[in-house]
Amino acid sequence: MRYAIWLSILFFNANFGFAQSAEPDSFHPQFYAFENGVQFGDYDNEAKTVKKLGYDGISQVNAGGEKLAERIAAYDKVGLKVLSIYLNVDDTPIAADLVRPLANRGAMIELTIRKMTPKTVEAVRQTAEMAAQLNIRVALYPHHGFAVATMPQALDLIKKVNHPNLGVMFNLCHFLKGENAEDLETVLTNAGPRLFAVSTSGADVGGQGWGELIQTLDRGDFPQDRLFKQLKKLDFRGPVSLQCYAVPGDKRENLEKSIKAWNKILMGL
């Protein structure tokens, strides 16, 4: 049974992040909006609005269990996807019932580590195994100020956990906040096939506050094409999400600006 599960994981991994493409010049990742930028009434109206704006769905939702199932049903109606749920593990594994609605849907758990304890490695391992049985990926989410705050720290934890269903999500705002912008290409290359997903936002290089590091995608002086040219070079085939935390202004207008900028970025690659 365990052997069959691991074979399933390896097949899932090969088709989710990095892959050999019959069209090596083609690069068009699916593009999702974080829940923190998508509040348009009930789930049905939310899903219809996200579809109309041109996104592939929503990511980093916070509610699990029945609420998660309700949201998935609303997005299914309009042909969009709920990509991921945002959870934390310090020393207690994630319960299966919390994420079960995402089973067998090409979905992820975005996992933060706020505090590292002697039980953290095993808790993450058990979470990765539980998720593997549901065919859900687990991507560590490096978050500035947390115990796992940087890409190297995430990769170090991945080695300690040693489970094929555990990877990492690159988050531009947290990377620019806590790491050296000059290391971007090296950091992405080092992640290799463990790079399961990416999030981006308009950002100012050298910015310190979230208002400078999280903007609509048409703003900021960070060259977005630099990030996506490197991902294209690495043949990254995973999803990309738009970080929207605390971006001021009308949410619909913000999402419209960002999807236009996204399409322009892809055209320039």
C-alpha angles and dihedrals in degrees: 000000000000090000091054091049093051091049088052090050093051091050091047092049093050091056101040111050120012120013142160108257128210085214106046093182093054115100119164113137120191110263124217135181121230114243089241089071097042118073111138105147121274123007094263094055091042092054093046091051094049090050093048090051091055104249124139092231143289132304141189095035116177105209120081135183117029094358090054091050090051092051093048090052091053092050092045089059092062096038097254133124139238098217106184151358123223115228141156132227124190104151105331122079119235113263115244094226090062093062103024094108087067093057117132093359102108089256137147144215110225101211127199126191109210097172129019115221134169087264098050099091093052092043090054091045092053090047091052092049094047090050092047090058088055092044092244121137124227118216121184110230111212106215125187111249095020127106089258101044105144139046093249090052090051093049090049091054091047089057092050094048092045099194123139092221094062122089140142139261117219111222115192097204094052092043092054091044097053110016140052113275089213089065095061098110093043093049093051093045092050091054090059115162090352088073099102101166146356135216125196143174138173106285144173116233106237092022116147106186126064089243088066096039099043115050136133110291094252092062137066131058097255106114104238091192088065091061096045096042087057092048090049090049089053090049091238110184102177130109127280123212134196116236108217104169113154095341105162124232136042111337095218092051090047092053091047091053092048097048090050090050090047093055090047091052092052092048090056096053 
